Amino acid sequence: MTTTSSGPQGLVDALTAWAERTPWVDWLELSGSLGRGAGDALSDVDAGLGVADGESLDVRRDEALAAARAFAPVAGSLAQPWASGSHLVILYDDGRQLSLVVVPAEFRTGLPPEARALVDRAGRLATPLGPDRWVPDGGTRHEWAFLAWVAVGDAARHAHRGHPWRALRCLTEGRDLVWQLWAADLGLTYPHFGAVTVENAGAPVPPGLERTHPRSLEAADLLDAAAALAGVLRAIDAPVDDGVPGVIEERVRLLGT
C-alpha cells in the first residue's frame, strides 16, 4: 500500500492499514513525538509491533520490511538486532523516516507512557504501564555519575596530549550522562533518553551546562570545558563515591597548568 497523504501521518496510516489486515500482527503501537501528540511535519515515525503466530521473527521481520518499503519510494533501509527482536529503519525519498521494532507479542504487557495503541488484537496494550519501571535505581545512577566523572578526566587527558577530537568525544559522553542524571533528578519519564526527555518536557537545563562546550579545539578551551563539566556534576550532586570528584578535579587542574 502506497501512502496517499504526505507527512509522517501518511506513513502511520499506511502502517496501521497493513497491520490491521495482517493476522500475525498482534499489536502495533506508536511512540515518539507522534505517540505523545507532539509531532509535526518533520517528525519521524517511531513504532513497534508484536508477532503473535510463533513464526520465525526473521521471517516476519522481512515481511514487515517489505511492507514498509512499499509505503512510498525508498532511499534506503537498515535492519539491526534489538532486544529480543529487530529494529527496522526505512528512509523514504521524500525525507520521511520510519523506525519500526519487531518483537514477540509477549514483549509487551501494557502500553508504555507517551505511546498510543494503533492495533491491539489480544488486549496486550489495554493496561497503561506506569513510568516507575523506567526510573533508574541507585546502581544505575551511580554508574552514570561514575562514568561521567571518568569522562571528565579522560577529556582532560586527551586535551593535554593534543588529541582534541577524542577530548571532545569524552566531553560529549560526559554531558550526555549529565542529561540522564538531571532527567532522573527531575522525575521525568524515560530519563535514559537524557536531553531528549528534558527538552520534550520543557524542563530547565542543568546549571552551567553551556560552559561545557569548548569555544575551540585548543587544549586550553577543552580543559576549561572539562573543568566546567566537573562543576556541573558537583552542582547536581551526582551520586558517586566520595573520593572520585576530588581525584578527577585534581587531574584536570594539574593537566591545565
C-alpha positions as CSV (number, residue, x, y, z in Angstrom):
1,M,0.0,0.0,0.0
2,T,1.4,3.4,-1.0
3,T,0.7,6.3,1.2
4,T,-2.0,8.7,0.0
5,S,-1.0,11.6,2.2
6,S,2.2,13.4,2.8
7,G,4.0,13.9,6.1
8,P,4.5,11.3,8.8
9,Q,0.8,10.7,9.3
10,G,0.7,9.2,5.8
11,L,3.2,6.6,7.0
12,V,1.2,6.0,10.2
13,D,-2.0,5.4,8.2
14,A,-0.3,3.0,5.8
15,L,1.4,1.1,8.6
16,T,-1.9,0.8,10.5
17,A,-3.8,-0.4,7.5
18,W,-1.2,-3.0,6.7
19,A,-1.1,-4.2,10.4
20,E,-4.9,-4.4,10.5
21,R,-5.0,-6.8,7.5
22,T,-2.0,-8.8,8.6
23,P,-3.2,-11.6,11.0
24,W,0.1,-12.2,12.7
25,V,0.4,-8.6,13.9
26,D,-0.9,-8.9,17.4
27,W,-0.3,-5.2,18.3
28,L,1.0,-2.0,16.9
29,E,2.0,0.9,19.0
30,L,3.1,4.5,18.1
31,S,5.6,6.2,20.3
32,G,7.9,9.2,20.0
33,S,6.6,12.7,19.3
34,L,3.7,11.4,17.3
35,G,2.7,8.9,20.0
36,R,2.5,11.6,22.7
37,G,0.6,14.0,20.4
38,A,3.5,16.5,19.8
39,G,4.5,15.6,16.3
40,D,4.9,17.8,13.3
41,A,5.6,17.6,9.6
42,L,9.3,16.8,10.4
43,S,8.7,14.0,12.9
44,D,10.0,10.5,12.3
45,V,7.5,7.7,12.9
46,D,8.6,5.5,15.9
47,A,6.5,2.4,16.1
48,G,6.7,-1.2,17.4
49,L,4.7,-4.3,16.6
50,G,4.3,-7.7,18.2
51,V,4.4,-11.0,16.3
52,A,1.8,-13.4,17.6
53,D,1.8,-16.6,15.5
54,G,5.1,-18.2,16.6
55,E,6.6,-17.9,13.1
56,S,10.3,-17.1,12.9
57,L,10.9,-13.5,13.8
58,D,13.4,-13.2,10.9
59,V,10.6,-14.2,8.5
60,R,8.2,-11.7,10.0
61,R,10.9,-9.0,10.1
62,D,11.5,-9.4,6.4
63,E,7.7,-9.3,5.7
64,A,7.4,-6.1,7.7
65,L,10.3,-4.5,6.0
66,A,8.9,-5.4,2.6
67,A,5.6,-3.9,3.5
68,A,7.2,-0.7,4.8
69,R,9.3,-0.4,1.7
70,A,6.0,-0.4,-0.3
71,F,4.5,2.6,1.5
72,A,6.5,5.2,-0.6
73,P,9.6,5.3,-2.8
74,V,12.6,4.3,-0.6
75,A,16.1,5.7,-0.4
76,G,17.5,3.0,1.8
77,S,16.7,0.8,4.8
78,L,18.5,-1.0,7.6
79,A,17.7,-4.0,9.8
80,Q,19.6,-4.4,13.1
81,P,19.2,-6.6,16.2
82,W,17.1,-5.0,19.0
83,A,16.4,-6.7,22.4
84,S,14.5,-9.9,21.5
85,G,13.7,-8.8,18.0
86,S,14.8,-6.4,15.3
87,H,14.8,-2.7,14.6
88,L,14.0,-1.6,11.1
89,V,14.8,1.9,9.8
90,I,13.4,3.0,6.5
91,L,14.3,6.3,4.9
92,Y,12.0,7.4,2.1
93,D,12.9,9.5,-0.9
94,D,10.9,12.5,0.4
95,G,12.9,12.5,3.7
96,R,10.3,10.8,5.9
97,Q,11.7,8.1,8.2
98,L,10.1,5.1,9.8
99,S,11.6,3.4,12.8
100,L,9.9,0.0,13.4
101,V,10.7,-2.5,16.1
102,V,9.5,-6.1,15.5
103,V,9.4,-8.3,18.6
104,P,7.4,-11.3,20.0
105,A,3.9,-10.3,21.1
106,E,4.6,-11.1,24.7
107,F,7.3,-8.5,24.8
108,R,4.5,-6.0,25.8
109,T,2.4,-6.4,28.9
110,G,0.8,-3.0,28.6
111,L,1.0,0.4,26.9
112,P,4.1,2.4,27.7
113,P,3.8,6.1,28.7
114,E,3.6,8.6,25.9
115,A,2.6,5.9,23.4
116,R,-0.6,5.1,21.5
117,A,-2.1,1.8,20.6
118,L,-3.0,1.5,16.9
119,V,-3.8,-2.2,16.8
120,D,-4.4,-4.4,19.8
121,R,-5.9,-7.7,18.9
122,A,-5.4,-9.6,22.2
123,G,-5.6,-6.6,24.6
124,R,-1.9,-6.6,25.5
125,L,-1.8,-2.8,25.3
126,A,-5.1,-2.2,27.2
127,T,-3.4,-1.5,30.5
128,P,-1.2,1.5,30.8
129,L,2.3,0.8,32.1
130,G,3.4,3.2,34.9
131,P,6.5,5.2,34.4
132,D,8.1,3.7,37.5
133,R,9.6,0.8,35.6
134,W,11.8,3.3,33.7
135,V,13.1,5.0,36.9
136,P,16.8,4.2,37.3
137,D,17.8,2.5,40.5
138,G,20.6,3.7,42.7
139,G,23.1,1.4,41.0
140,T,22.3,2.8,37.6
141,R,22.5,6.4,38.8
142,H,25.8,5.6,40.4
143,E,27.1,4.1,37.1
144,W,26.0,7.2,35.2
145,A,27.7,9.5,37.7
146,F,30.9,7.5,37.8
147,L,31.2,7.3,34.1
148,A,30.5,11.0,33.8
149,W,33.4,11.8,36.1
150,V,35.7,9.4,34.3
151,A,34.7,11.2,31.0
152,V,35.8,14.5,32.6
153,G,39.2,13.1,33.4
154,D,39.6,11.4,30.0
155,A,38.7,14.7,28.2
156,A,41.4,16.5,30.2
157,R,44.0,13.8,29.4
158,H,43.2,13.8,25.7
159,A,43.3,17.6,25.5
160,H,46.7,17.7,27.3
161,R,48.1,15.1,24.8
162,G,46.9,17.1,21.8
163,H,44.0,14.8,20.8
164,P,41.2,17.4,20.6
165,W,38.6,15.2,18.8
166,R,39.0,12.5,21.4
167,A,38.7,15.1,24.2
168,L,35.6,16.5,22.5
169,R,34.1,13.0,22.3
170,C,34.7,12.5,26.1
171,L,33.1,15.8,26.9
172,T,30.0,14.8,24.8
173,E,29.8,11.4,26.6
174,G,30.0,13.1,30.0
175,R,27.5,15.7,29.1
176,D,25.0,13.0,27.8
177,L,25.3,11.3,31.2
178,V,24.7,14.6,33.0
179,W,21.5,15.0,31.0
180,Q,20.4,11.5,32.1
181,L,21.1,12.2,35.7
182,W,19.3,15.5,35.5
183,A,16.3,14.0,33.9
184,A,16.2,11.4,36.7
185,D,16.5,14.1,39.4
186,L,13.6,15.9,37.8
187,G,11.5,12.8,37.9
188,L,10.9,12.8,34.2
189,T,9.7,9.7,32.3
190,Y,12.4,7.9,30.3
191,P,15.4,9.7,31.9
192,H,17.8,7.4,29.9
193,F,17.0,9.5,26.9
194,G,18.7,12.4,28.5
195,A,18.5,15.7,26.6
196,V,15.6,14.4,24.5
197,T,13.5,13.8,27.6
198,V,14.4,17.1,29.3
199,E,13.7,19.2,26.2
200,N,10.4,17.4,25.4
201,A,9.3,18.2,28.9
202,G,10.3,21.9,28.6
203,A,12.4,21.5,31.7
204,P,15.3,23.7,32.6
205,V,18.8,22.9,31.5
206,P,21.4,21.7,34.1
207,P,23.0,24.8,35.6
208,G,26.3,25.7,33.9
209,L,26.0,23.2,31.1
210,E,26.6,25.8,28.3
211,R,30.2,26.2,29.6
212,T,30.9,22.5,29.0
213,H,31.0,23.3,25.3
214,P,34.6,24.4,24.4
215,R,34.9,27.6,22.4
216,S,37.5,25.9,20.2
217,L,39.5,22.7,19.9
218,E,42.5,24.4,21.6
219,A,43.8,22.5,24.6
220,A,43.1,25.4,27.0
221,D,39.5,25.6,25.9
222,L,39.0,21.9,26.1
223,L,40.4,21.9,29.6
224,D,38.2,24.7,30.6
225,A,35.2,22.8,29.3
226,A,36.3,19.7,31.3
227,A,36.5,21.8,34.5
228,A,33.1,23.2,33.8
229,L,31.7,19.7,33.3
230,A,33.1,18.8,36.7
231,G,31.4,21.8,38.2
232,V,28.1,20.7,36.7
233,L,28.5,17.3,38.2
234,R,29.2,18.9,41.6
235,A,26.2,21.2,41.3
236,I,23.7,18.4,40.6
237,D,25.2,16.3,43.4
238,A,25.8,13.3,41.1
239,P,25.7,10.1,43.3
240,V,29.3,8.8,43.2
241,D,32.0,7.5,45.6
242,D,33.2,10.3,47.8
243,G,36.8,10.3,46.6
244,V,36.0,10.4,42.8
245,P,35.3,14.1,42.3
246,G,38.4,15.3,44.1
247,V,40.7,12.9,42.2
248,I,39.3,14.0,38.8
249,E,39.3,17.7,39.6
250,E,42.9,17.5,40.7
251,R,43.8,15.7,37.4
252,V,42.1,18.5,35.4
253,R,43.9,21.1,37.5
254,L,47.3,19.6,37.0
255,L,46.9,19.0,33.3
256,G,45.8,22.6,32.9
257,T,48.9,24.1,34.4
